[in-house]
Every structure is written in C-alpha cells, then in structure tokens.
Amino acid sequence: MTNKIYKNGAIILTSGGLDSYVLGHYIKKKLRINNIKLLFFNYEQKALKQELFCVKKLAKQLGAKLDIINLNWLGSISTSLINKNKKTGKEEIIKWYVPCRNSIFILSALAHAESLFLRKKEKNNIYIGVKYEGELCFKDTKPEFIKKINELAKNCVQKGNYKIIAPFINKDKEDIINTAKKLKLDLRKTYSCYIGEKKGKLIHCGKCAGCIARKKGFRFSNVEDSTIYKK
C-alpha cells in the first residue's frame, strides 16, 4: 500500500550527510513538495561543525526552514565513537552505534508534525534517509523498523495522521549516489565522516565507518568520488 503524501508539507531529518542531502532534493524535485522543514539534531557528535555547515547549505538550496534540536543529553549517555574522543580504526560496528538515535529523532519530528497541525492545521509527513546498510545494518535502519514506528506513531499523537517515510530504505549507497547524479547534485556539499576535522573543514578521515560506507558507495556507482580524504 502506498503511503499518502501530504502536498502541503514535509519534515525531513537531516544530518549533513549524503543520504539526507539527496533525500531533501529528491522530495523537492521529484515529489514536488515545496513546504519543507529540516530538523537537525545536536547530540554532541564530533562532526557537529561540519554537519551543521552542510545542513545550513541544504536549507538555503531548498528554501526550507531549519530547526536545530538540542539533544546534548543523548551525547552525554552515548557510548558511540561518534561522541567519544578515542582513537579509531577498524572497530566493531556496534562501537559506532548511538543508543536509540533514530527512534528519538523520529519521535521528536512527530512532535513537531503534531504541533504544526494543532497550531496551523498544517499536515506533514516525516522523511528519513535511512537505507540498506549491508554490514553496517542496525535494527533501526531496516524496513521492519519503519513499519513498526509507523504503527507506534498512530498511538503517539492525539490529532492528525502522519507517516514516517523512508524512500531509500531498500537502496544501496551507490543507488543514492546515482540518484544524486540524475538530479545534478554536488555531493561535495555533504559530510559523512564521524570524526570531524578540528579546523572545521569538510575533510573526511577516510577510515571511520561513515567514510568507509561513502567510499564503497562511490566505488560501486558510476560517479567519481571528489571527496577529500586524509587517508
């Protein structure tokens, strides 16, 4: 069954990364939704400066409103290398996991959606760029998760009917990169690195889980990788 898309609005979860960047342009250019709100979450990630820089650029390109949500408490309890200042290398993927991150993000977006409906009678679906992750797969990046969170959403709100939609859920990274090519997007304006450059530049470490996934995506796509990697 096809999810109903409310033409008057979309709330997009954004990270400054490749997937959410392409998702934003896909929603505007392919789904032709112009009333867009971007949600960006500050959970004390090490790449906060770079991510926020890219998200602000995306908001400008889309003509979208940007809300920055403070989740410092999530960073303080996180066990992930995304938050902790430790040496990185070929660590087990679980060490990059932030507890319940996607669930927290989606429920925050759901609260925004219901608030907009209650205040302005404006309906918005919630879009997230999660996709097939292969060896990097967590439970909250699977189709089953999107199905269950939609079931939960029905009982979380008092008014309105909102869908959580993941258009890329069955896509590989290379599929999204090729979509970007078709949409004529500049992927140099995205940041996938979990480590972050201390000087704030869009330089990728080249060895964290985010960089490895980005490298593989470009390798298997038909697009040249113009990302700047340290290694």
C-alpha positions in Angstrom: 0.0 0.0 0.0 1.3 3.4 -1.0 1.9 6.0 1.8 -0.3 9.1 1.4 1.9 12.2 0.8 0.5 15.5 2.1 1.4 18.0 -0.5 1.4 20.9 1.9 4.5 19.9 3.9 7.4 17.6 4.7 9.6 17.3 7.7 13.0 15.9 6.8 15.5 14.6 9.3 18.9 15.9 8.2 22.5 15.2 9.2 24.6 16.9 6.6 25.3 13.5 5.2 25.0 12.3 1.6 21.7 10.4 2.2 19.7 13.2 3.8 21.1 15.7 1.3 19.9 13.7 -1.7 16.6 13.0 0.1 15.9 16.7 0.5 16.4 17.4 -3.2 14.5 14.3 -4.1 11.5 15.4 -2.1 11.5 18.9 -3.7 12.3 17.9 -7.3 10.6 14.5 -7.7 7.8 14.6 -5.1 7.4 18.4 -5.8 6.9 19.3 -2.2 7.9 22.9 -1.6 6.8 23.4 2.0 9.8 21.8 3.8 11.1 21.9 7.3 14.5 20.4 8.1 15.3 19.1 11.6 18.9 18.8 12.6 19.9 17.2 16.0 22.9 18.3 18.1 23.7 15.3 20.2 27.4 16.4 20.8 28.7 14.5 17.8 32.3 15.2 17.0 31.5 16.3 13.4 28.9 18.8 14.6 30.5 21.8 12.9 30.8 20.1 9.5 27.3 18.6 9.7 25.7 21.9 10.6 27.6 23.7 7.9 26.2 21.3 5.2 22.7 21.3 6.6 22.6 25.1 6.5 23.6 25.0 2.9 20.9 22.4 2.2 18.3 24.6 3.8 19.2 27.5 1.7 19.2 25.4 -1.5 15.7 24.0 -0.7 14.3 27.3 0.6 13.5 25.3 3.8 13.1 26.3 7.4 15.8 24.8 9.6 15.2 23.9 13.3 18.2 22.8 15.4 17.2 20.4 18.2 19.4 20.2 21.3 19.9 16.6 22.4 23.0 17.1 24.5 21.8 14.5 27.0 21.9 11.9 24.2 25.6 12.7 23.6 26.3 12.5 27.3 25.0 9.0 27.7 26.2 7.7 24.3 28.8 5.0 24.2 29.5 5.6 20.5 32.8 6.7 18.9 30.7 9.3 17.2 30.7 11.1 20.5 33.7 9.8 22.4 37.2 11.0 21.9 39.0 7.8 21.3 41.4 6.5 18.7 39.6 5.0 15.7 40.4 2.3 13.2 38.7 -0.9 12.2 36.5 -1.1 15.3 33.4 -3.3 15.5 30.4 -1.6 14.0 28.5 -1.6 17.4 31.0 0.9 18.7 29.6 3.5 16.3 26.1 2.9 17.5 24.3 5.8 19.3 21.5 4.3 21.6 18.0 4.6 20.1 19.1 7.5 17.9 16.7 7.1 15.0 13.7 6.4 17.3 14.5 9.6 19.3 14.9 11.6 16.1 11.6 10.3 14.6 9.6 10.9 17.8 11.0 14.4 18.0 9.9 15.0 14.4 6.5 13.5 15.2 6.0 16.1 18.0 6.9 18.9 15.5 4.4 17.5 13.0 1.6 17.3 15.5 2.4 20.8 16.8 2.2 22.2 13.3 -1.2 20.5 12.8 -2.6 21.8 16.1 -1.3 25.4 15.6 -1.7 25.8 11.8 -3.8 22.8 10.6 -0.7 22.0 8.5 -0.1 18.3 7.8 3.4 17.0 7.3 4.8 13.6 6.7 8.2 12.8 8.2 11.0 11.7 5.9 14.2 10.0 6.9 17.1 8.9 4.8 17.8 5.5 6.3 18.7 2.8 3.8 20.0 -0.7 3.3 23.3 -0.7 5.2 24.7 -4.2 4.5 27.4 -4.9 7.1 26.6 -1.7 8.8 23.0 -2.7 9.4 21.3 -1.7 12.7 17.8 -2.6 13.7 16.6 1.0 13.2 17.7 1.1 9.6 15.5 -1.8 8.5 12.1 -1.8 6.8 10.7 -3.6 9.8 11.7 -0.6 12.0 9.9 1.8 9.7 6.8 -0.3 9.7 6.8 -0.6 13.5 7.5 3.1 14.1 4.5 3.9 11.9 2.3 1.7 13.9 3.6 3.4 17.1 3.0 6.8 15.6 -0.7 6.1 15.3 -0.9 5.8 19.1 1.5 8.6 19.9 -0.5 11.6 18.7 -3.9 12.9 19.6 -4.6 14.8 16.4 -3.6 14.3 12.8 -2.3 11.4 10.7 1.4 11.4 10.0 3.5 8.9 8.1 7.2 8.2 8.6 8.6 7.6 5.1 12.0 6.2 4.1 12.2 6.4 0.3 15.7 4.9 0.2 15.1 2.1 2.7 15.7 -0.6 0.0 18.5 1.2 -1.8 22.3 0.8 -1.6 24.6 3.8 -1.1 25.6 3.6 -4.8 21.9 3.9 -5.8 21.6 7.1 -3.8 24.8 8.4 -5.4 23.5 7.7 -8.9 20.2 9.4 -7.9 22.3 12.4 -7.0 23.9 12.3 -10.4 20.5 12.2 -12.1 19.4 15.2 -10.0 22.7 17.0 -10.9 23.7 17.4 -7.2 27.1 18.4 -5.9 28.0 15.8 -3.3 31.0 17.8 -2.2 28.5 19.7 -0.1 27.9 16.7 2.1 29.8 15.3 5.1 29.8 11.6 6.1 32.8 11.5 8.5 32.0 10.6 12.1 35.3 12.0 13.4 35.3 15.6 12.2 38.2 17.9 11.2 39.3 20.1 14.1 39.6 23.1 11.9 36.0 22.7 10.7 36.9 21.9 7.1 35.0 19.3 5.0 37.8 16.8 5.1 37.0 13.2 5.7 39.2 11.0 7.9 38.8 8.1 5.4 38.8 5.3 7.9 35.7 5.6 10.2 32.5 3.7 9.5 30.9 6.7 7.8 33.9 7.2 5.5 34.2 3.5 4.6 30.5 3.4 3.6 30.9 6.6 1.5 34.0 5.2 -0.3 32.2 1.9 -1.1 29.2 3.7 -2.4 31.2 5.8 -4.9 33.3 2.7 -5.9 30.2 0.8 -7.0 28.5 3.8 -8.5 29.0 5.5 -11.9 30.1 8.7 -10.1 33.6 9.9 -9.5 34.4 10.4 -5.8 35.6 14.0 -5.3 35.6 13.7 -1.5 38.8 14.9 0.2 40.1 12.1 2.5 43.0 12.2 4.9 43.7 8.5 4.2 
